[in-house]
Amino acid sequence: MSDGLLALYTFDECDGTTIRDRSGRDAPLDLEIKRPEAVEWRDHSLLIRRPTEIRSSQPAKQLADAIKRTNRLTVEAWVSPANLTQKGPARIVSLSGSSIQRNVTLGQERDRFRIRLRTTRTSDNGIPENDAGVKLKTELVQLAVTRDQRGKLRTFVDGKLTAEHPVNGELSNWDDSFALLLANEQTGDRAWLGEFHLVAIYDRDLSPEELRQNFRAGANAGMDPRAAERLVVKQSESLFSNQVAPLLARHCLECHDSATQKGGLDLSRHQLAMVGGESGAVITPGNASDSLLWDQVHSGDMPPQGQPLSDEEVKLLKEWIDSGARWSVDFIDPIVFVTGAASQPFVQRLTIDEYIETVRSAVGVEIADEAEEWLPPDLRADGFSNTAYNLNVDLKHVESYARLAQIIVQRMDVAKFAKRFSKSRSLNTDATARKFVAALGEHLLRGPLDEREVSNYSGILTAVASAGGSYEQGVGLMMEAMLQSPRFVYRIERQQNAGAVDHYELASRLSYIVWGGPPDATLMQAAADGRLSNRTEIREQVQRMLDDPRAVDRSARFVSDWLHLGRLENMQPNIKRYPHWSPELGRDMRRETLAFFEDVVWKQRRPLSDLFNASFTYVTPRLAAHYALPFERSQSSSTTASDALQRIDLTKVESRGGLLTHGSVLTIGGDDASMVTRGLFVLRDILRGVIGAPPPGVDTTPVPTQPGMTHRDIAQDRIDNVACGGCHRKFEPLAFGLEQFDGLGAFHTQDEFDNTLRSDGQLVIPGEPQPISYQTSAELMDHLAASERVRETLTWKLTQFAMGRPLGPADAAIVQSIHSEGQRDGGTYQSLLTAIVTSDLVTRYRPPSVP
């Protein structure tokens, strides 16, 4: 079943008088049969022979609340009417409290299906009623009704669209005290007779194609041999994507991918894997015992190095081959399986940058100097400093937040700030105080406070007043408490079940992704109005937010983390080799990259891939001299001559152009301009490639150059070495085009031993069997800018930064959709970010228990 499933009843197991909810949710909504003698359990169905009541034993509160949040729904029912004379309409599926109060009802009126839906624009009884547009027969039928965010109600019969009706208004007035009912009304006077095969309820509108797929699959696999066969295929494909593909990625692809093909075998692609290698076919679908792959693994001969497969993994491989060796993807991308199943964290501490921006936006106080000095630095994990699992809190954090909260309040005009939320300075009455606390707290803590929180913060006001303190003192101390509370320094989400994200929590997701700070008043109002369940509304909000300078600042944090520009602050190259180095030159390199990024992304709004070959840069006089580039001094510059940034055209400078020719990036190779380090950077951070760690005991000490032996020559020796070449050929050639740049990014045609340096090489793209040759570094940059793999990497990197966590196999399909949508809209930072925040990764919960 599709994502968004709230309740599922398949009627395939008889459990006395209970119909089990098979949706897999943490809080299933089971149904009770009030008159068991009135029904008959059949093979995969329940026949209602005489009037009875089937209802949930408790109100369907979670179901109603989920649909209220999304403002969408689908109700799907597979039924066989007993006759065409039933009236009322007779209730097939109903979420209602009586015959005149309901949220939604699917019913039968003679030979017609009827739909009633309660909104803010219809009656409490869901009137006006809508018709499904077809006549019924006394045979099995799939009936589905969907309602989208724009208020369009559609009915489908046997997978075909039969009617469309506008049902305006919101679903926010649904009553969460109603029970879920089948075959009757709460009052027991709208009985329906017939056979139930399946009932499913979703908190989103399934697409026409999804409903067609459901129809083709059948009410259950047991009723149709072809459906059963499709189920076997689906299970085999699921086994591959969830377990076998990760197994192959971990144990086999290092030697048997498109680039290495040891023994002529490529196991990364379906077609090539089935062809086999030099020894012939290695997989015989349906027969593991006759498959060389399983034989080699079972015997322990493969993999020849590293950790052998566990008994469970060997058994799994056999099970997959015996079940038909079906593939669910054409290409196994190893990077997808580096991280296991990942969930959106429901507790995420603000980074230092986010904390500073949150304080500034919330109360108008600049606290950057103190925060950066007192708070422990945010350390990078998985390439970014906002990775949630690494954002711990220790005693120093706690002490610093307390000191910072005190300073923030001291710098505020507390009375003026409080006046925004209450014009009364007399907070002696409990009702007045609570109303004030709730309003101020919602602003400061980014969402409504519950009763306990209101009571706790109101208690501070009461305590100060009883001790003779002033109004300003009471409000100030209350704000200090809020500013160091978990709800301020963390982004906390409930995430009780999979489904649509709460509007206020979604507002925070949007604002911290786009701005790195809290929601503004406009976004909070959209949350309060329940408008953030609408994809169009989210898109409009994001377009507005992208025009704010905070979006530019947030993008600078992304590129700083991605390229690890922070390391330039601590660089200490060998002063004997690089006597002109200074910390100021390192800062110039960082400023160059940030100014270049802002020009490409914000001033020109070019595709992100243009970062690799845009033919201009920004330099100071100091950096221009280091690069041997011209610098025109301007008398009108407002900055000192040594710090002035100037845009330089590089169309006629063949050696420069694009991020990889910036000193900020080239210094990744260290003093020796290591081809290992540079090549690994290109492989991992630009091409999303995966490479294992060197075997234990291998000497990784850099080999120095000498007369007649350049870094390229040394690298080629490693590539030609039987023991090392399998891995090194995947990444070291990626740095060949950068050989003419030294450890600090200065350009040379000869090294210190007068060896000639080259810029030609081959670009090996993960997943592609044939390398791409280039003659100059400029050609290399053009190939990178044109590479779809590079564009995908940019999407993955930006998505990972936005989510604050590594991405795993469960994210791959959504990220690919984000990429496709972003590229259709130009491949810009803005288009990709819009695609990210409107995707299910952001708008829907994925609790830890959901893979």
LUMZA-872899 format. One line per 10 residues: number of its first residue (from 1); their letters; for each residue x, y, z of C-alpha. Coordinates in steps of 0.25 Angstrom, whole numbers, plus 2048, in hexadecimal, padded with zeros to 3 digits. Layout:
! LUMZA-872899
NUM	A	X/Y/Z; ...
END
This chain:
! LUMZA-872899
1	MSDGLLALYT	800/800/800; 804/80E/7FE; 80A/818/808; 800/820/810; 7F8/813/813; 7F0/816/820; 7E7/809/821; 7E6/7FC/819; 7DC/7F1/81A; 7DE/7E4/811
11	FDECDGTTIR	7D4/7DB/818; 7DE/7CF/815; 7DF/7CA/823; 7D3/7C7/82D; 7D7/7CB/83B; 7C9/7C9/842; 7C2/7D6/842; 7CE/7DF/83F; 7D2/7E4/832; 7E1/7E8/832
21	DRSGRDAPLD	7E7/7F4/82D; 7F2/7F0/824; 7F8/7FE/821; 804/7FB/82A; 803/808/831; 807/809/840; 7F9/80B/844; 7F0/802/83C; 7E1/805/83B; 7DA/7F7/83D
31	LEIKRPEAVE	7CB/7F5/83A; 7C2/7ED/842; 7B6/7E5/83D; 7AA/7E7/846; 7A1/7DC/840; 7AA/7D0/83C; 79E/7C8/838; 79B/7D2/82D; 7A8/7D0/825; 7AF/7C5/81E
41	WRDHSLLIRR	7BE/7C4/81D; 7C2/7BF/80F; 7CF/7BD/808; 7D6/7CB/808; 7C8/7D2/80B; 7BD/7D5/815; 7AF/7D3/811; 7A4/7DC/818; 798/7D3/817; 78F/7DB/821
51	PTEIRSSQPA	790/7E9/827; 79B/7EB/831; 7A4/7F5/836; 7B3/7F5/834; 7BB/800/83B; 7C8/804/841; 7C8/803/850; 7CD/811/852; 7CC/81E/84A; 7D4/81E/83D
61	KQLADAIKRT	7DC/82A/843; 7E9/828/83C; 7E3/825/82F; 7DB/832/82F; 7E6/83A/834; 7EF/835/829; 7E5/838/81E; 7E3/846/825; 7F2/849/824; 7F3/845/815
71	NRLTVEAWVS	7E6/84A/811; 7E5/83E/807; 7E0/830/808; 7DD/823/800; 7D3/819/804; 7D4/80C/7FC; 7CA/800/7FD; 7C9/7F3/7F6; 7BB/7EE/7F8; 7B0/7E6/7F2
81	PANLTQKGPA	7A2/7EB/7F5; 797/7E1/7F8; 78C/7E8/7F1; 789/7F5/7EA; 77D/7F9/7F3; 785/7FE/7FF; 781/80C/803; 785/817/80D; 790/817/807; 794/80A/80E
91	RIVSLSGSSI	7A2/80C/814; 7AD/805/80E; 7B8/80D/815; 7B6/818/81E; 7BD/821/828; 7B1/827/82F; 7AA/829/83D; 79B/828/838; 793/828/82C; 794/837/82B
101	QRNVTLGQER	7A2/839/82F; 7AE/834/828; 7BC/837/822; 7BB/82D/816; 7B2/822/811; 7B2/819/806; 7A4/813/804; 79B/80C/7FA; 78D/812/7F6; 786/807/7ED
111	DRFRIRLRTT	790/805/7E1; 798/812/7E4; 7A4/815/7ED; 7A3/821/7F5; 7AE/82A/7FC; 7AC/833/807; 7B8/83C/80C; 7B8/846/817; 7C0/853/815; 7C0/861/81A
121	RTSDNGIPEN	7B7/864/80E; 7AD/858/80F; 7A3/854/81A; 7A7/84C/826; 7A0/841/81E; 7A9/842/812; 79E/848/80A; 79D/84A/7FE; 79F/83C/7FB; 7A7/837/7EE
131	DAGVKLKTEL	7A5/82B/7E5; 7B0/822/7E0; 7AA/823/7D1; 7A8/814/7CE; 79D/80A/7D1; 7A0/7FE/7DA; 79F/7EF/7D8; 79F/7E4/7E2; 7AD/7E0/7DF; 7BB/7E4/7E5
141	VQLAVTRDQR	7BF/7F2/7E2; 7CA/7FC/7E6; 7C4/809/7EB; 7CE/814/7EF; 7CC/823/7F2; 7D7/82D/7F3; 7D7/83B/7F7; 7E3/844/7F4; 7E8/851/7FB; 7E1/85A/7F1
151	GKLRTFVDGK	7D3/854/7F5; 7D1/84B/7E8; 7CA/83E/7EC; 7CC/833/7E2; 7C5/825/7E2; 7CC/819/7DB; 7C5/80C/7D8; 7CE/800/7D4; 7DA/809/7D2; 7D2/812/7C9
161	LTAEHPVNGE	7CF/821/7CC; 7BF/822/7CC; 7BC/830/7D2; 7C2/83D/7D7; 7BC/846/7E0; 7C1/853/7E7; 7BF/852/7F6; 7C5/85F/7FB; 7C9/862/809; 7D3/85C/813
171	LSNWDDSFAL	7D2/84F/81A; 7D7/856/827; 7C9/855/82D; 7C9/846/82D; 7C4/840/83B; 7CF/837/841; 7C5/830/84A; 7BE/828/83F; 7C0/819/83E; 7C3/812/831
181	LLANEQTGDR	7B8/80A/82C; 7B5/7FF/822; 7A8/7FA/81D; 79F/803/825; 79E/811/82C; 7A1/814/83B; 791/814/83D; 790/806/837; 785/80A/82D; 78D/80B/820
191	AWLGEFHLVA	791/7FC/81E; 799/7F8/811; 799/7E9/80D; 7A4/7E3/804; 7B2/7DE/804; 7BE/7E6/809; 7CC/7E2/802; 7D4/7EE/806; 7D3/7FC/80C; 7DE/806/80C
201	IYDRDLSPEE	7DF/815/811; 7EB/81E/80E; 7EE/82C/812; 7F1/830/804; 7EB/830/7F6; 7F0/824/7EF; 7F3/826/7E0; 7EB/820/7D5; 7F7/817/7D2; 7F8/812/7E0
211	LRQNFRAGAN	7E9/80F/7E0; 7EB/808/7D3; 7F6/800/7D9; 7EE/7FC/7E5; 7E3/7F7/7DC; 7EC/7EF/7D3; 7F2/7E9/7E0; 7E4/7E5/7E4; 7DE/7E5/7F2; 7E7/7DB/7F7
221	AGMDPRAAER	7F1/7D2/7F0; 7EA/7C5/7F4; 7DE/7C8/7EB; 7E6/7C8/7DE; 7F2/7BF/7DA; 7F8/7CA/7D2; 7F7/7D4/7DE; 7FE/7C9/7E6; 809/7C8/7DC; 80A/7D7/7DC
231	LVVKQSESLF	80B/7D7/7EB; 817/7CD/7EA; 81E/7D6/7E0; 81C/7E2/7E9; 821/7DA/7F5; 82D/7D6/7ED; 830/7E4/7E8; 82F/7E9/7F7; 838/7DF/7FC; 842/7E4/7F1
241	SNQVAPLLAR	841/7F3/7F4; 841/7F1/803; 84B/7E6/806; 852/7E0/7F9; 856/7EE/7F3; 85C/7F3/800; 863/7E5/801; 869/7E6/7F3; 86D/7F4/7F6; 875/7F1/802
251	HCLECHDSAT	87C/7E4/7FE; 87D/7E3/7EF; 87D/7F0/7E8; 88B/7F5/7EC; 890/7EA/7E2; 884/7E8/7D9; 87F/7F6/7D5; 87E/7FD/7C8; 88C/803/7CA; 894/7F7/7CF
261	QKGGLDLSRH	88D/7EA/7C9; 896/7E0/7CF; 895/7D3/7C8; 88D/7DB/7BD; 881/7DB/7C7; 878/7E7/7CA; 86E/7E5/7D5; 86A/7F3/7D6; 860/7F3/7CA; 855/7E9/7C8
271	QLAMVGGESG	858/7E5/7B9; 867/7E4/7BB; 865/7DC/7C8; 85D/7D2/7C0; 867/7D1/7B5; 872/7CD/7BF; 881/7CE/7BD; 88C/7C6/7B7; 887/7B9/7BE; 879/7BB/7B8
281	AVITPGNASD	86C/7BE/7BF; 86D/7BE/7CE; 85E/7BF/7D1; 854/7B5/7CD; 846/7BB/7D1; 83E/7B1/7D9; 84A/7A8/7DC; 854/7AD/7E6; 85B/79F/7E6; 85E/7A1/7D7
291	SLLWDQVHSG	863/7AF/7D9; 872/7B2/7D9; 870/7BE/7E2; 869/7B7/7ED; 873/7AB/7EC; 87F/7B5/7ED; 879/7BC/7F9; 874/7AF/800; 882/7A9/7FF; 889/7B5/805
301	DMPPQGQPLS	891/7B8/7F8; 88A/7C5/7F6; 88D/7D0/7FA; 89B/7CD/7FA; 89F/7D8/804; 898/7DF/80F; 88C/7DA/818; 885/7CD/812; 876/7CD/811; 86F/7C8/81E
311	DEEVKLLKEW	867/7BC/81E; 85A/7C4/81D; 85F/7CC/811; 863/7BF/80A; 855/7BA/80D; 84F/7C7/808; 857/7C6/7FB; 852/7B8/7F8; 843/7BC/7FB; 844/7C7/7F1
321	IDSGARWSVD	84A/7BF/7E6; 840/7B3/7E9; 834/7BD/7E8; 838/7C2/7DA; 844/7CC/7DD; 83B/7D7/7D9; 841/7E5/7D9; 839/7F2/7DD; 843/7FC/7D8; 84C/7FB/7CB
331	FIDPIVFVTG	858/801/7D2; 85D/7FE/7E1; 863/80C/7E5; 86C/808/7F1; 86B/816/7F7; 85C/814/7F9; 85F/808/802; 86A/80E/80A; 860/813/815; 855/80A/81A
341	AASQPFVQRL	847/80E/81C; 847/81C/820; 83B/824/827; 839/832/828; 83E/836/836; 833/83B/840; 83D/842/849; 847/84B/842; 850/855/849; 851/862/843
351	TIDEYIETVR	85F/864/83D; 867/871/842; 863/878/835; 854/874/837; 854/878/845; 85A/886/842; 850/888/837; 844/883/83F; 847/88D/84A; 849/898/840
361	SAVGVEIADE	83C/895/839; 834/892/846; 838/89D/84F; 841/8A6/846; 84D/8A5/84E; 85B/8A2/848; 862/897/850; 86C/892/846; 879/896/84D; 875/890/85B
371	AEEWLPPDLR	86F/883/855; 87B/880/84C; 885/882/858; 87D/87B/862; 876/86F/85B; 87E/863/857; 880/863/848; 877/85A/840; 87F/84F/83A; 87E/849/82C
381	ADGFSNTAYN	878/83B/82A; 874/835/81D; 87A/842/816; 871/84C/81D; 871/853/82B; 862/852/82C; 861/843/82C; 857/841/837; 85D/834/83E; 86A/83C/840
391	LNVDLKHVES	863/848/847; 865/844/855; 863/84D/862; 86D/84D/86D; 86E/854/87A; 875/860/873; 869/861/869; 860/862/875; 868/86C/87D; 86A/875/870
401	YARLAQIIVQ	85B/875/86C; 858/87A/87A; 862/885/879; 85E/888/86B; 84F/889/86F; 852/893/87A; 85A/89C/871; 850/89B/866; 845/8A0/870; 84E/8AB/876
411	RMDVAKFAKR	850/8B0/867; 841/8B1/865; 836/8BB/868; 82E/8B0/86F; 821/8B9/871; 821/8BD/862; 823/8AF/85E; 818/8AA/867; 80E/8B4/862; 80E/8AD/855
421	FSKSRSLNTD	806/8A2/85C; 7FE/8A9/866; 7FB/8B7/868; 7F8/8B5/877; 804/8B7/881; 7FB/8B1/88C; 7FD/8A2/88B; 7F7/89F/899; 7EB/897/893; 7EE/889/890
431	ATARKFVAAL	7E6/88A/883; 7ED/897/87E; 7FB/891/882; 7F8/883/87B; 7F4/88A/86E; 800/893/86E; 809/887/870; 803/87F/865; 804/88A/85B; 813/88E/85F
441	GEHLLRGPLD	816/87F/860; 811/87B/852; 819/886/84C; 826/883/854; 825/874/854; 820/873/845; 812/86C/848; 806/86B/852; 809/868/860; 802/85D/867
451	EREVSNYSGI	7FB/85F/875; 806/85A/87D; 810/864/876; 807/870/878; 805/86C/887; 814/86B/889; 818/878/882; 80C/87F/889; 811/87A/896; 81D/883/894
461	LTAVASAGGS	815/88F/892; 80D/88C/89F; 819/889/8A7; 820/896/8A3; 813/89E/8A6; 811/897/8B4; 820/89B/8B7; 81D/8A9/8B4; 825/8A9/8A7; 821/8B3/89B
471	YEQGVGLMME	81A/8AF/88E; 827/8B0/886; 82E/8A7/890; 823/89D/88F; 823/89D/880; 832/89D/87F; 834/891/888; 829/889/880; 830/88C/873; 83D/888/879
481	AMLQSPRFVY	836/87B/87C; 831/87A/86E; 83E/87D/867; 845/872/86E; 83A/868/86D; 83B/85B/864; 830/861/85B; 839/86D/858; 847/867/856; 841/85A/850
491	RIERQQNAGA	838/858/844; 82E/84E/84A; 824/846/843; 819/83C/848; 81A/832/83C; 810/829/842; 80C/822/835; 810/822/827; 808/82D/820; 807/83B/81D
501	VDHYELASRL	810/845/825; 809/84E/82F; 807/85C/829; 80F/863/834; 81A/858/833; 81A/859/824; 81B/868/825; 828/866/82D; 82D/85C/823; 82B/866/818
511	SYIVWGGPPD	832/872/81F; 83E/86A/824; 840/864/816; 83F/871/80F; 844/87B/819; 84B/874/824; 842/87B/82E; 833/87B/833; 826/87D/82C; 822/88C/82A
521	ATLMQAAADG	814/891/82D; 80F/88E/81F; 813/87F/81F; 80E/87E/82D; 800/883/829; 800/879/81D; 802/86E/827; 7F7/874/831; 7EE/874/825; 7F1/866/821
531	RLSNRTEIRE	7F6/86A/813; 803/863/813; 7FD/856/80F; 7FB/85C/801; 807/859/7F8; 804/866/7F0; 804/86E/7FD; 811/868/801; 817/86B/7F4; 812/87A/7F5
541	QVQRMLDDPR	818/87B/803; 826/876/7FF; 826/87F/7F3; 823/88B/7FC; 82E/886/806; 839/884/7FB; 838/893/7F8; 83C/896/807; 84B/898/809; 84B/88D/814
551	AVDRSARFVS	84A/883/809; 857/888/803; 85E/887/810; 858/879/812; 85D/875/804; 86B/87A/808; 86B/870/814; 867/865/80B; 873/867/802; 87D/86A/80D
561	DWLHLGRLEN	879/85C/813; 879/855/806; 887/85A/803; 88C/85A/811; 890/869/810; 892/86A/81F; 89F/862/81F; 8A5/86E/818; 8A5/875/826; 8AE/86B/82C
571	MQPNIKRYPH	8B8/868/820; 8C6/869/823; 8CE/865/816; 8DD/862/817; 8E3/871/818; 8F0/86C/811; 8E8/867/805; 8DE/872/805; 8E5/87F/80B; 8DA/888/806
581	WSPELGRDMR	8CE/881/80D; 8C6/889/817; 8B9/887/81E; 8B4/893/816; 8B7/88B/809; 8AE/880/80E; 8A3/889/812; 8A4/88F/803; 8A2/881/7FE; 896/87F/806
591	RETLAFFEDV	890/88C/802; 893/889/7F3; 88B/87C/7F3; 87F/883/7FB; 87F/88F/7F2; 880/886/7E5; 875/87D/7EB; 86C/889/7ED; 86E/88E/7E0; 86B/881/7D8
601	VWKQRRPLSD	85F/87D/7E1; 858/88A/7E5; 85D/895/7DC; 85C/88D/7CF; 853/882/7D4; 85B/878/7CB; 85A/869/7CD; 862/864/7D9; 86B/85B/7D0; 870/868/7C9
611	LFNASFTYVT	878/869/7D6; 882/860/7D0; 886/868/7C3; 881/876/7C5; 88C/87F/7BF; 88D/88A/7C9; 892/88B/7D8; 894/895/7E3; 8A1/899/7E8; 8A8/8A3/7F2
621	PRLAAHYALP	8B5/8A9/7EE; 8BC/89F/7F7; 8B5/893/7F0; 8B7/898/7E2; 8C6/899/7E5; 8C5/88A/7EA; 8BE/886/7DD; 8C6/88F/7D4; 8B9/896/7CF; 8B8/8A4/7CC
631	FERSQSSSTT	8B1/8AE/7D6; 8AC/8BB/7D3; 8AD/8C4/7DF; 8A0/8CD/7E1; 8A1/8DB/7E8; 892/8DA/7EC; 894/8CD/7F4; 88D/8CE/802; 897/8C3/807; 8A6/8C4/809
641	ASDALQRIDL	8AE/8C1/7FD; 8B3/8B3/802; 8A5/8AE/805; 89D/8B3/7F9; 896/8A8/7F1; 896/8AA/7E2; 88F/8A1/7D8; 899/89C/7CD; 895/897/7BF; 89C/889/7BD
651	TKVESRGGLL	897/886/7AF; 8A5/888/7AA; 8AC/881/7B6; 8AC/873/7B2; 8B1/86E/7BF; 8A6/874/7C8; 897/873/7C8; 88E/86C/7D2; 88E/867/7E0; 899/85D/7DE
661	THGSVLTIGG	8A3/868/7DA; 8A1/870/7E7; 8AB/870/7F2; 8A1/86D/7FC; 89E/85F/7F5; 8AC/85C/7F0; 8B2/85D/7FE; 8AA/850/802; 8B7/849/7FC; 8C0/84F/807
671	DDASMVTRGL	8CE/854/805; 8D1/849/7FB; 8C5/84B/7F2; 8C2/83C/7F5; 8BB/835/7E9; 8B5/82B/7F3; 8AE/836/7FB; 8AA/83E/7F0; 8A5/832/7E8; 89D/82D/7F4
681	FVLRDILRGV	897/83B/7F5; 892/83B/7E7; 88D/82D/7E8; 885/82E/7F5; 881/83C/7F5; 87F/83F/7E6; 87C/832/7E0; 875/82B/7EC; 87F/81F/7EB; 882/815/7F5
691	IGAPPPGVDT	890/80F/7F9; 894/806/804; 89F/809/80E; 8AD/804/80B; 8B0/7F6/810; 8B6/7F5/81E; 8C5/7F7/81F; 8C6/7FE/811; 8D1/809/812; 8C9/816/80E
701	TPVPTQPGMT	8D5/820/810; 8D5/829/804; 8E0/826/7FA; 8E8/833/7F7; 8EB/837/7E9; 8F9/837/7E3; 900/83A/7D6; 8F9/832/7CC; 8EE/82E/7D5; 8E1/837/7D6
711	HRDIAQDRID	8D5/835/7DF; 8CE/82F/7D3; 8D9/825/7D0; 8D8/821/7DF; 8C9/820/7DE; 8CB/818/7D1; 8D4/80E/7D8; 8C9/80C/7E3; 8BF/80A/7D8; 8C8/800/7D1
721	NVACGGCHRK	8CA/7F8/7DD; 8C2/7EB/7DE; 8BF/7ED/7ED; 8BB/7FC/7EC; 8B6/7FE/7DE; 8A8/7F9/7E0; 8A5/805/7E9; 8AE/80F/7E5; 8AA/80F/7D6; 89C/814/7DB
731	FEPLAFGLEQ	8A1/821/7E1; 8AF/825/7DF; 8AD/828/7D0; 8A2/832/7D4; 8AD/83B/7D9; 8B6/83A/7CD; 8B0/846/7C7; 8B4/84E/7D3; 8C3/84A/7D3; 8C7/858/7CF
741	FDGLGAFHTQ	8C2/85E/7DC; 8CB/85E/7E8; 8C7/85B/7F6; 8C2/86A/7F8; 8BB/86A/7EA; 8C6/872/7E3; 8C7/86E/7D4; 8D5/868/7CE; 8D9/861/7C2; 8E5/85B/7C9
751	DEFDNTLRSD	8E7/856/7D7; 8F3/859/7E0; 8FB/84F/7D9; 8F8/854/7CB; 8EF/848/7C8; 8E5/84C/7BE; 8D7/84C/7C4; 8CB/848/7BB; 8BC/84B/7BC; 8B7/83F/7B3
761	GQLVIPGEPQ	8B0/833/7B9; 8A3/82B/7B9; 896/82D/7C1; 891/820/7C7; 882/822/7CA; 87C/818/7D4; 873/80F/7CD; 878/812/7BF; 881/807/7B9; 889/810/7B0
771	PISYQTSAEL	892/81C/7B5; 891/82A/7AE; 89E/82F/7A9; 8A2/83E/7AB; 8AF/846/7A7; 8AE/852/7B0; 8A8/855/7BD; 89E/85E/7B6; 899/852/7AE; 898/84A/7BC
781	MDHLAASERV	890/856/7C1; 887/856/7B5; 884/847/7B7; 881/848/7C5; 877/853/7C2; 870/84B/7B8; 870/83E/7C0; 862/839/7C5; 869/832/7D0; 86F/83F/7D5
791	RETLTWKLTQ	861/846/7D4; 85C/83A/7DC; 867/83C/7E7; 863/84B/7E8; 854/846/7EB; 858/83C/7F5; 862/845/7FC; 857/851/7FD; 84D/847/801; 856/841/80C
801	FAMGRPLGPA	859/84F/811; 84A/853/811; 846/846/819; 851/847/823; 854/838/821; 85B/82E/818; 852/828/80D; 84F/81A/80C; 849/80F/803; 83B/813/807
811	DAAIVQSIHS	83D/821/802; 843/81E/7F4; 836/81E/7EC; 831/82B/7F2; 83F/832/7F0; 83F/82D/7E2; 831/834/7E0; 836/840/7E7; 842/840/7DD; 839/83E/7D1
821	EGQRDGGTYQ	830/84A/7D5; 83B/853/7D8; 842/851/7CB; 835/853/7C4; 834/861/7CA; 843/864/7C6; 84C/85D/7D0; 84E/869/7D8; 84F/86A/7E7; 842/870/7E8
831	SLLTAIVTSD	83B/865/7E0; 841/85A/7E7; 83E/860/7F5; 830/862/7F1; 82F/853/7EC; 835/84F/7FA; 82C/856/803; 81F/852/7FB; 823/843/7FB; 81F/839/804
841	LVTRYRPPSV	82C/839/80B; 828/847/811; 819/846/811; 817/839/817; 81C/832/824; 825/826/823; 826/820/832; 832/818/836; 829/80B/835; 826/80D/826
851	P	831/808/81D
END
